[in-house]
Amino acid sequence: MQTNISRLIVTIALAFGLQAGLSVAHAASVNGVAIPDSQVTATLQQSRLADTPQARSAITQQLIARELFRQEAAKDKSLESRPDVQQAIRDARTAILTQAWLKDRIKPAPVSDADVKARYDAIVATLGDKEYKARLIQVGDEAGAKAALARIKSGEDFAKVAEAVSLAPSKASGGQMDWISFKVPVQEGKTQNLPLPIAQALAVLPAGAVTATPIAWNNHYYLMKLDEVRPTQVPTFEQTKPGIQQALQAQALERATTALVTQLLAKAKVSQ
């Protein structure tokens, strides 16, 4: 972060030839237009940067640059009459009003510490004695899966084949998945969102082995390699609390948004 802030200061200073020595703790002035310190503080808070002299200097230089841009744009009287600019202004106004209205109307249910703890306990209850570190290859047809498996059986590295042919998001990392744990025997709905046939195959694979045949699921075919197995390491509640809280808050926001949309649709006349 320190390096990025320093680079930002240098870049803007070079671009505009601003003189050093401008007090970052006080209001700046650009051709007589004041930039109050409160604006620097507000921008810092919105950017979630630590309130340091370096950060204040960087934000101040940004605001100075923005004001210079604004002043120059204001001199070009033809801009406001351009159709694209007029449309952009209308779009921006609509977006601002809509966001303000939604902020006033959408009130997600609060997420309590008890809610977070209950979710944590529910997740822990689904964990098994072991956890698995695996790699996955996803292809769109059985022939492609068999071709990939043949490459692996001939000695080609599983990760390289994954990078070459997999459709899964983990393709770039050689098919690598996060550690995952579930109870054995495997039960539907208790596999940490891993498809049941894949979890079943993973649970019986020896460490270092690859599935002998492609696994069919949801019109795709999968190959698995189990890199490592270890006793399940359960993170503490405090370690996982922020992530669980954020997920529950997102779910509450989604429910509140859906409820509002449903309410509006019930009163609206919509044709397609």
N, C-alpha and C positions, 0 to 999 in steps of 0.2 A: 504493500500500500504506500509506504514511504517513497519508493522509487517512482510509482505512478504519479503521485502528487508532485514530486520534484520535476518530472518530465513535463507535466501539464503546465507548471509555472514557466519553465523555460520556453516551451512551444508558444504560449500566448505572448510572452514578453518579446520574443523574436518577431512574431507576426505583426505586432502593433508598435514596437519600439517604445514600450512603456518604461518610464524611469523607475529605478529602484527607490526604496525609501517611503513608499506609500504606506501609511499606517493601516494595518489590517484590523486594528481594534477600534477604529473610528470610521465614520461615513466617508466614502469616496465621492468624487465629483467628476463628471465627464461633460465638458463643455457647459458647465453650469447646472447640470442635472445631478441631483444628489442620489447616492446609493447608500441608504441608511444601514447601520450595523445590524439592525434587526432583520434586514433582508438576507444578510450573510448568514446569520444564525438560523433563519428559517430554511435556507437552502442546505445548510449543513445537516439539519435534522431530517429533511426530506431525503437526502443522499445517504443518511445513516453513517456519516463519517464521524470519527472522533473529533471533538472540539480542541484542535491543536493550532498553534500559530501557523504551521505549515499548511494545514487544511484551510484555515481562514484566508491565508494569502492566495491559495489556489482558487478558492471560490470567489474571492474579490476580483481576481484577474478575469475569471469567467464572466462575472456580472459586468465588468467594465467592457469586455469584448462584446457582450450582448447589447449593451447600451449603445456602443459605437455602431453596431450593425443596425439597430433600430433607428438611430438618427439618420444614417445614410439612406435607409429604405424610405424614411419619411420624406426625404427630399425629392424622391421620384414620384411625382403626382400621378403618373400614368398607371402605377401598379394597382391601385384600388379599383380601377375601371376594367381591368383585365378579367375575362370570364373565369379563368382558372382560379384567380385569386378570390373572386367573389364567391365561387363555389366552395373553396377551402374555408373561407370565413363562415359561410353558412354551416358547413359540416362541423367546424370547431364549436360554433355556438350550440348546435344541436347536441353534440357530444357532451359539452359542459353541462347543459341543462338536464340532459338525461341522467348523467352520473350524479348530479346533485339530487335529482328526484329519487333515484334508486337508493342513494345513501339515506335519505329521509324515510323511505318506505320499507326497505328490507331490514328487518331486525332479527338476526339469527338468535336462536336460543343460546344463552351463555353456556360455556363448557366449564364445569367445576373440576376441582382436583379429584373429587370422588368419581366423576365420569372418566377421567384419565386413568385413575388407578383401576377401575373396573375393566377398562379396555386392556390395560397392561396384564391384569390377572387372566383375562380371557385368552390373550395371545400366549402367555406362558403355559396355560393349561393345554394348549394344542401341541406343544413341543414334545418331541420324543427324547430318548436317551442319547441318540446319536444325531450329529449334524453332518451334512454332506457338502463338499465343494466339488462342483461338476462343471462340465462344458457341454454345450448343446449346439447342434446343427439343425436348422429348420429348412426344408425344401418344399416345393409346391407339388411334387409328384413322386410316385414310388420309384420310377426309373432313375430320377435324379438322386434320390436317397441311396439307392443301390449302387449307383456310380460313385457317390462320395464314399460309401462304406468300402468299396473295392479299393479306392485310393488309400484309405487308412490301413486296410489289411495288407496292402503291398508295402507298407512302411512309411507312408507319408504322414507327417505330423498332423494330429487332429486339429490343432489350432490353425494351421495353415489352410487346411481344407475348409474350415469354418469361415475364415476370412475370404476365401475364394467363392464359396457357393451359398453360405447361409443367408436366410431371409430375416433372421431374428435380429433384434436391436443389439445383441451382444456380439454381432459379427466382427466389429472393429477390434474387439478384445479377444479374438480367437474363440468366441463362444463361451467365454468365462461367465459363470453365474455367481451370485452371492452365496454365502453359507446359508443352508436351509435345513430345517429340522421339522419332522412330523412323526406322529406315532405310527408304530408298526404293530399289527397289519394296517396297511393304508386304507383310510376310509374317505369316501366322497365328502367334499366340503371341509376336510381337515388336513389339507396339504399345503397350507400357506400360499394358496392361489396357484399352485403348480397343477397342471392337468393331471387327473387321476392316473391314466396309463403311463405317463412319464414318471410320476412319483413311484408307482409300483415297480417300474423297471429300475429306477435308481436305488430303491431299497434293497434289491437283491444283487446289485453289481458289486464285484470285488473291487477294491481300490486299484486304480490303474487300468481297469478293463473298459471296453467299449461294448455297447449293446450289440448282440449278435445279428439282429435284424432290425430294419427300420420300424419305428413306432408310429402307427396311424392314429391321428386325432384331428378332428375338425377340418377335414379336407387338406391336411398337410401331413408331412412325414418327418420324423425326428430321429436323430442319432444322439446318444449320450455317452460321455466319458466321465467316469468318476475319478477325480484327481486325488481326493483325500477324504478320510472319515475320521472324526474325533468325537469325544464326549461333548454333548451339547453345553455350550458356554452361554448361560443366560445373563444378559445385561441387566444392571440394576434398574430400578424404577426411575431413579434420578437421571440416569444416562439416557433413557428413552422418553422421559416425560415431555421434553419440548417437541419431539417429532410426533408423538401420539396426540398431543394437544393441538398441534397445527392441523393434523389430519382430521380430528374431530371438529375443529372450527370450520374447516373447508366443507365437511359434510353438512354441518348446520347451516352454513351459508347457501349450499346447494339446495337443501330442503326449503329454506325460506324463499329462495328465488323461484323454485318450482311452484310453491304455494301461491306466490304473487302472480306468476304467469297463468296458472290455472284460474285464479280469481278474475283476472282481466279477460281471459278467453271466454269465460262464462257470460260476460256482459257485452262482448264484442260481436260484430258481424264480420266474419272473415270468409272470403271466397278465394278459391284457387283455380 
